[in-house]
């Protein structure tokens, strides 16, 4: 590719150089420019400087170095673990919210059960049952006047 010649026209076709000397000068300038471009352009990355400073980090010079390229799988692994960590943390927070909601429902259910049990105990109390029996005169149920008998059965 170094042997090939690249032609670049800087002037429009209708404005040709007036003398052959000017044409030779332009061709010489063009050749020098191409040589300078070929010297400065390379396909390889420049070697990173031994000095690591904020400018090289923010400028992205650190990311183009050979060290980063050789460790690309480590970076991919770190990113994958980070994504997994964030996903698990999000799932854990969702589970904690669900647990809090269910605990609140459990407290409400226990309170309702305790309240119902208290009302049932109050309605089944002996004095309350006797008051209801006294209010209903037509009932055949009444309080016993005699103590209960104990019957002993021999075996």
C-alpha positions in Angstrom: 0.0 0.0 0.0 3.0 2.3 0.5 3.9 1.9 -3.2 0.4 3.0 -4.4 -0.1 6.6 -5.1 -3.1 8.4 -3.8 -4.4 11.3 -5.8 -6.2 14.0 -4.0 -7.4 17.0 -6.0 -7.4 20.1 -4.0 -8.4 22.5 -6.8 -11.4 22.3 -9.0 -10.8 21.0 -12.6 -11.3 24.3 -14.3 -8.6 26.1 -12.2 -5.4 24.2 -13.3 -2.0 25.5 -12.3 -0.7 28.1 -14.8 3.0 26.9 -14.9 4.6 23.5 -14.6 6.7 24.7 -11.7 3.6 25.4 -9.6 2.2 22.0 -10.5 5.4 20.4 -9.3 5.3 22.4 -6.1 1.7 21.3 -5.4 2.6 17.7 -6.1 5.6 18.0 -3.8 3.4 19.5 -1.0 0.9 16.8 -1.5 3.5 14.1 -1.2 4.9 15.6 2.0 1.4 15.8 3.5 0.8 12.2 2.7 4.1 11.1 4.3 3.2 13.0 7.5 -0.2 11.4 7.6 1.3 7.9 7.1 3.8 8.5 9.9 1.2 9.6 12.4 -1.5 7.0 11.5 -1.1 3.5 12.9 -3.4 0.6 13.5 -2.0 -0.2 16.9 -2.9 1.6 20.1 -0.2 3.8 21.6 1.5 2.4 24.6 0.0 3.8 27.8 2.1 6.1 29.8 3.5 4.8 33.0 1.9 7.7 34.7 -1.7 7.2 35.7 -3.5 10.4 36.3 -7.0 11.8 36.2 -6.7 13.0 32.6 -5.8 9.6 31.3 -8.7 8.0 33.2 -11.3 10.7 32.2 -10.0 10.8 28.6 -10.6 7.1 28.2 -6.9 6.3 27.5 -7.1 3.7 30.2 -9.9 1.8 28.5 -8.1 1.4 25.2 -5.0 -0.1 26.8 -4.0 -3.7 26.3 -4.5 -4.5 30.0 -8.2 -3.7 29.8 -8.6 -5.8 26.7 -6.9 -8.8 28.3 -9.2 -8.5 31.3 -12.5 -8.0 29.4 -14.0 -11.3 30.7 -13.3 -10.1 34.3 -15.2 -6.9 33.6 -18.1 -8.9 32.0 -18.2 -11.2 35.1 -18.2 -8.1 37.4 -21.1 -6.6 35.5 -23.0 -9.9 35.5 -22.6 -10.2 39.3 -23.6 -6.6 39.8 -26.8 -7.2 37.8 -27.5 -10.4 39.8 -26.9 -8.5 43.0 -29.3 -5.7 42.1 -32.0 -8.2 41.0 -31.7 -10.2 44.2 -31.9 -7.1 46.3 -35.0 -5.9 44.5 -36.6 -9.3 44.9 -35.7 -9.3 48.6 -37.3 -5.9 49.1 -40.4 -7.1 47.3 -40.6 -10.1 49.6 -40.1 -7.9 52.7 -43.0 -5.7 51.6 -45.1 -8.8 51.1 -44.1 -10.1 54.6 -45.0 -6.8 56.2 -48.4 -6.8 54.5 -49.1 -10.4 55.6 -48.0 -9.7 59.2 -50.4 -6.7 59.3 -53.2 -9.0 58.0 -52.3 -11.6 60.6 -52.5 -9.0 63.4 -55.9 -7.9 62.2 -57.1 -11.5 62.0 -55.9 -12.2 65.6 -57.6 -9.0 66.9 -60.9 -10.1 65.2 -60.6 -13.6 66.7 -59.9 -12.2 70.2 -62.8 -9.8 69.9 -65.1 -12.6 68.7 -63.9 -14.9 71.5 -64.5 -12.1 74.1 -68.1 -11.5 72.8 -68.8 -15.2 72.8 -67.5 -15.6 76.4 -69.6 -12.7 77.5 -72.8 -14.1 75.9 -72.2 -17.6 77.3 -71.6 -16.5 80.9 -73.9 -18.1 83.4 -75.3 -14.9 84.8 -76.1 -13.6 81.3 -77.9 -16.9 80.4 -79.9 -16.7 83.6 -80.9 -13.1 82.9 -82.1 -14.1 79.4 -84.1 -17.0 80.9 -85.8 -14.7 83.4 -86.8 -12.3 80.7 -88.4 -15.1 78.7 -91.2 -16.4 81.1 -92.4 -19.0 78.7 -89.2 -21.0 78.8 -89.2 -24.3 80.6 -85.6 -23.9 81.7 -84.9 -22.6 85.1 -82.2 -22.6 87.7 -82.0 -25.7 89.9 -83.1 -25.3 93.6 -81.4 -28.4 94.8 -77.7 -29.3 94.5 -76.7 -31.9 92.1 -76.7 -35.6 93.2 -73.6 -37.7 93.0 -74.4 -41.2 91.9 -71.8 -43.8 92.5 -71.8 -46.8 90.3 -70.0 -49.9 91.7 -68.0 -51.8 89.3 
